[in-house]
Amino acid sequence: MSSTDGEIGMRNMTDKATYERLEKDVTAVKNDISALTDQITDALNSFAGTAQKQARRGYKQARANVDSAVDDMSERGSAMRLGAGEIWRR
């Protein structure tokens, strides 16, 4: 069974149309992947910013707690020194 010139021409046109359609589909998929990558990057940056803010808040709270504890210990130490001085004066 031999193909006629018309059949060969029709197959070539069909192959070309199929190729162009596939090429268009591949380009669309690439664009979709690029857009999705941008969205993922934005989401990760948002999470990172939120985590950084929470870490700063936690650090500031811990620092305030340490400062408060040091102040309290200093006051207690001063009171103990004053009390010890009173004992020695008697």
Summary of the structure (lengths in Angstrom):
residues: 90
radius of gyration: 38.5
end to end distance: 128.1
largest distance: 128.1
contacts: 170
relative contact order: 0.04
helix: 94%
strand: 0%
